[in-house]
Amino acid sequence: MTIEQQITQLLGLATRARKTISGEELVVKEIRSQKAKLVILSSDASKNTAKKMNDKCASFNVELHVFGDRHDLGHATGKEARVAIAIMDDGFAKKLSGLLNEFNRG
């Protein structure tokens, strides 16, 4: 199984466990309240959205990764196209962080 598939499966699992929040505004709200442990942004997010997420994550010290496009993220979570997903659980965030770092190195 590829790293990409593992990330997608883990995202689906986290979503079924109700440990993800998706949608740009909701994700920003969770970052502000410091509940978001990790944020995943789609590669086809608008420049505006990407800048907003980068700035918010940097100022609140939340790990940010770019992965897949909006359809990949939507498919992984079983929803429509999604640009941003916040992981709310330490365990899922730690595992996804490791996989995403490995994926980005490859």
Secondary structure, DSSP 8 states (H G I E B T S, - for coil): --HHHHHHHHHHHHHHTT-EEESHHHHHHHHHTT--SEEEE-TT--HHHHHHHHHHHHHTT-EEEE-S-HHHHHHHHTSS--SEEEE--HHHHHHHHHHHHHHHH-
